């Protein structure tokens, strides 16, 4: 980290920024983990259709204490709400949507992302680990775009963005954009391009925290929630 920067964005602010980047009217799958927070941070006046793989379309924010419905859960089994006009359908129909190309953006968590867009988000490859790829491989291949939300480094400081993933792949060359606590990075045919960086962070420090070459976009801007941003 550069001097004066104790940490990057919080998980909540990462979700807030990513939710604000989604085009109006998009159908977006929210995967387990950090992406599920995005339903709490839809900008006022924006209409987004949030999809959950178990068969929900039209997810709203977290349920308030005392208003939980045991039948209304997100992919992470957290209590959420449904917006007016929401749909509830079978798991099979849900994956027909995914495999049929009806999801505009899949927002997924990850253990690792490679410079070419390879995604590893279901296993660390540890001996005895129970296989659990679930629907991630369908989402990674079926959505028009894949955005990853994850911490830039592991708890012990190892980069999660690499030249090549060392964990088992979920899907190859599927990631379009990466949101971390330090930066927003696009995966392009020319490599990894930094679009925004956390305030107080310099490019050299960001590169030191990344195990793949980065290019700084000429119009790279600050990575922070919009001060005027309000949620619905």
KOLPADO-356729 format. One record per residue (C-alpha): residue in three letters; x, y, z negated. Coordinates in Angstrom, 3 decimals. Example, Ala and Ser with C-alpha at 12.3 -4.5 7.8 and 13.67 -1.06 7.14 Angstrom:
residues 2
(ALA (12.300 -4.500 -7.800)) (SER (13.670 -1.060 -7.140)) 
***
This chain:
residues 232
(UNK (0.000 0.000 0.000)) (UNK (1.106 3.531 0.666)) (UNK (1.671 5.894 -2.232)) (UNK (-1.571 7.261 -3.655)) (UNK (-3.717 4.375 -2.426)) (UNK (-4.594 1.989 -5.250)) (UNK (-7.011 -0.005 -3.132)) (UNK (-9.087 0.129 -0.003)) (UNK (-12.852 0.131 0.386)) (UNK (-15.099 -1.784 -1.993)) (UNK (-17.122 -4.704 -0.675)) (UNK (-20.231 -2.525 -0.861)) (UNK (-18.642 0.250 1.180)) (UNK (-17.406 -2.252 3.776)) (UNK (-20.978 -3.493 4.140)) (UNK (-22.285 0.080 4.309)) (UNK (-19.912 1.043 7.120)) (UNK (-20.588 -2.147 9.108)) (UNK (-24.359 -1.730 8.770)) (UNK (-24.038 1.841 10.000)) (UNK (-22.200 0.664 13.116)) (UNK (-24.979 -1.670 14.289)) (UNK (-26.935 -0.258 17.256)) (UNK (-30.589 0.508 16.626)) (UNK (-32.930 -2.384 17.434)) (UNK (-30.283 -5.106 17.177)) (UNK (-30.985 -8.646 15.995)) (UNK (-28.202 -9.478 13.538)) (UNK (-27.391 -12.663 11.637)) (UNK (-26.005 -12.136 8.145)) (UNK (-23.686 -14.932 7.072)) (UNK (-22.842 -16.092 3.571)) (UNK (-20.756 -13.801 1.400)) (UNK (-19.916 -10.190 2.080)) (UNK (-22.188 -9.825 5.167)) (UNK (-25.334 -10.434 3.086)) (UNK (-24.697 -7.072 1.379)) (UNK (-25.412 -5.284 4.655)) (UNK (-29.185 -5.625 4.206)) (UNK (-28.942 -3.122 1.330)) (UNK (-27.308 -0.434 3.453)) (UNK (-29.359 0.113 6.612)) (UNK (-29.262 3.826 7.482)) (UNK (-32.544 5.655 7.080)) (UNK (-34.492 5.749 10.338)) (UNK (-32.612 2.773 11.822)) (UNK (-34.550 -0.392 12.752)) (UNK (-32.429 -3.533 12.477)) (UNK (-33.705 -7.112 12.565)) (UNK (-31.655 -9.141 10.103)) (UNK (-31.733 -12.896 10.655)) (UNK (-30.880 -15.648 8.184)) (UNK (-30.076 -19.095 9.527)) (UNK (-32.550 -20.993 7.351)) (UNK (-35.455 -19.388 9.221)) (UNK (-36.027 -15.728 8.347)) (UNK (-36.179 -12.662 10.585)) (UNK (-36.736 -9.245 9.046)) (UNK (-34.663 -9.396 5.873)) (UNK (-34.792 -6.391 3.583)) (UNK (-32.715 -5.353 0.571)) (UNK (-32.115 -7.425 -2.549)) (UNK (-35.183 -8.093 -4.672)) (UNK (-35.543 -5.855 -7.708)) (UNK (-35.322 -7.543 -11.121)) (UNK (-38.649 -9.164 -11.937)) (UNK (-39.755 -9.191 -8.280)) (UNK (-37.818 -12.260 -7.134)) (UNK (-39.617 -14.787 -4.934)) (UNK (-38.109 -18.288 -5.071)) (UNK (-39.080 -18.835 -1.426)) (UNK (-37.321 -15.725 -0.120)) (UNK (-33.549 -16.200 -0.180)) (UNK (-30.694 -15.169 2.087)) (UNK (-27.982 -17.478 3.417)) (UNK (-26.120 -17.155 0.108)) (UNK (-29.209 -18.240 -1.865)) (UNK (-29.690 -14.750 -3.300)) (UNK (-33.140 -13.248 -3.835)) (UNK (-34.000 -10.753 -1.119)) (UNK (-37.110 -9.081 0.304)) (UNK (-38.885 -9.274 3.638)) (UNK (-39.828 -6.151 5.561)) (UNK (-43.312 -5.590 7.044)) (UNK (-43.625 -7.692 10.198)) (UNK (-41.000 -10.223 9.109)) (UNK (-41.218 -13.795 10.402)) (UNK (-40.655 -17.107 8.615)) (UNK (-40.016 -20.201 10.730)) (UNK (-38.333 -23.588 10.748)) (UNK (-34.616 -24.226 10.557)) (UNK (-34.848 -25.801 14.025)) (UNK (-36.447 -22.699 15.524)) (UNK (-33.846 -20.564 13.818)) (UNK (-31.037 -22.406 15.567)) (UNK (-32.888 -22.298 18.869)) (UNK (-32.588 -18.524 18.502)) (UNK (-28.870 -18.815 17.764)) (UNK (-28.045 -21.311 20.498)) (UNK (-30.332 -19.576 22.984)) (UNK (-28.345 -16.349 22.845)) (UNK (-30.960 -14.262 21.024)) (UNK (-28.626 -12.957 18.287)) (UNK (-26.940 -9.679 19.244)) (UNK (-24.352 -9.746 16.459)) (UNK (-23.346 -12.426 13.967)) (UNK (-21.714 -10.918 10.870)) (UNK (-19.620 -13.600 9.198)) (UNK (-17.131 -13.951 6.390)) (UNK (-13.761 -15.553 7.081)) (UNK (-10.638 -17.024 5.537)) (UNK (-8.530 -16.122 8.565)) (UNK (-8.795 -14.469 11.984)) (UNK (-6.156 -14.825 14.723)) (UNK (-4.951 -12.115 17.082)) (UNK (-6.820 -13.782 19.966)) (UNK (-10.117 -13.874 18.037)) (UNK (-9.934 -17.433 16.697)) (UNK (-12.065 -17.799 13.556)) (UNK (-11.415 -19.954 10.486)) (UNK (-14.189 -19.567 7.934)) (UNK (-15.290 -22.982 6.723)) (UNK (-12.288 -24.816 5.267)) (UNK (-8.866 -24.108 3.818)) (UNK (-7.793 -27.631 4.786)) (UNK (-7.150 -28.705 1.208)) (UNK (-7.102 -32.502 0.639)) (UNK (-10.437 -33.837 -0.543)) (UNK (-12.390 -30.751 0.486)) (UNK (-15.928 -31.613 1.531)) (UNK (-16.584 -30.638 5.183)) (UNK (-19.010 -27.727 5.289)) (UNK (-18.910 -25.935 8.613)) (UNK (-22.712 -25.643 8.509)) (UNK (-24.164 -23.267 11.082)) (UNK (-21.063 -21.100 11.397)) (UNK (-19.849 -22.792 14.581)) (UNK (-23.236 -22.231 16.259)) (UNK (-23.306 -18.593 15.218)) (UNK (-19.718 -17.996 16.322)) (UNK (-20.452 -19.402 19.776)) (UNK (-24.090 -18.368 20.234)) (UNK (-24.115 -14.689 19.258)) (UNK (-23.347 -12.016 21.825)) (UNK (-20.812 -10.488 19.410)) (UNK (-19.110 -11.715 16.236)) (UNK (-18.073 -9.272 13.522)) (UNK (-16.026 -10.534 10.586)) (UNK (-16.138 -8.915 7.152)) (UNK (-13.362 -9.984 4.772)) (UNK (-10.608 -8.722 2.485)) (UNK (-7.443 -7.877 4.421)) (UNK (-5.253 -10.114 2.239)) (UNK (-5.736 -13.058 -0.090)) (UNK (-5.666 -12.590 -3.877)) (UNK (-1.955 -13.415 -3.859)) (UNK (-1.241 -10.857 -1.135)) (UNK (-1.000 -13.092 1.937)) (UNK (-2.387 -11.688 5.215)) (UNK (-5.655 -13.062 6.539)) (UNK (-5.105 -11.646 10.036)) (UNK (-2.499 -13.822 11.750)) (UNK (-0.892 -14.603 15.094)) (UNK (-2.524 -18.049 14.795)) (UNK (-4.856 -19.472 12.142)) (UNK (-3.386 -22.080 9.837)) (UNK (-6.787 -23.268 8.588)) (UNK (-9.192 -25.455 10.623)) (UNK (-10.965 -23.395 13.277)) (UNK (-14.669 -22.684 13.280)) (UNK (-14.538 -21.474 16.884)) (UNK (-11.929 -20.224 19.326)) (UNK (-11.668 -16.676 20.716)) (UNK (-15.040 -15.618 19.329)) (UNK (-14.328 -12.608 17.067)) (UNK (-14.915 -9.145 18.520)) (UNK (-14.377 -6.923 15.479)) (UNK (-12.900 -7.213 11.986)) (UNK (-13.913 -5.125 8.956)) (UNK (-11.529 -5.377 6.011)) (UNK (-11.041 -3.259 2.932)) (UNK (-8.204 -1.463 4.771)) (UNK (-9.296 -1.029 8.387)) (UNK (-11.690 -1.664 11.249)) (UNK (-9.905 -3.621 13.971)) (UNK (-11.186 -4.605 17.413)) (UNK (-10.036 -7.810 19.086)) (UNK (-9.321 -6.875 22.698)) (UNK (-7.600 -8.453 25.720)) (UNK (-4.659 -6.163 24.871)) (UNK (-4.490 -7.415 21.292)) (UNK (-5.645 -6.033 17.944)) (UNK (-6.581 -2.346 18.065)) (UNK (-7.040 -0.343 14.855)) (UNK (-10.092 1.902 15.182)) (UNK (-10.298 3.229 11.608)) (UNK (-8.038 3.140 8.547)) (UNK (-8.761 3.697 4.862)) (UNK (-7.864 7.169 3.657)) (UNK (-4.370 7.358 2.213)) (UNK (-3.140 4.345 4.171)) (UNK (-0.486 4.746 6.858)) (UNK (-0.156 2.554 9.927)) (UNK (3.221 1.107 8.914)) (UNK (1.789 -0.146 5.612)) (UNK (-1.217 -1.613 7.369)) (UNK (1.073 -3.456 9.775)) (UNK (3.095 -4.828 6.852)) (UNK (-0.130 -6.308 5.458)) (UNK (-0.989 -7.945 8.786)) (UNK (0.753 -11.006 10.258)) (UNK (-0.052 -10.078 13.866)) (UNK (0.900 -7.039 15.977)) (UNK (-1.437 -4.058 15.727)) (UNK (-1.957 -1.119 18.063)) (UNK (-3.265 2.197 16.763)) (UNK (-6.132 3.568 18.834)) (UNK (-5.467 7.131 20.059)) (UNK (-8.745 8.242 18.481)) (UNK (-8.324 6.227 15.259)) (UNK (-10.430 7.844 12.544)) (UNK (-10.897 7.607 8.772)) (UNK (-12.509 4.461 7.415)) (UNK (-14.998 5.531 4.758)) (UNK (-18.766 5.640 4.200)) (UNK (-20.462 8.669 5.666)) (UNK (-21.044 11.129 2.858)) (UNK (-24.447 11.939 4.350)) (UNK (-25.445 8.310 4.765)) (UNK (-28.746 7.314 3.155)) (UNK (-30.365 3.901 3.125)) (UNK (-33.923 3.053 4.005)) 
***
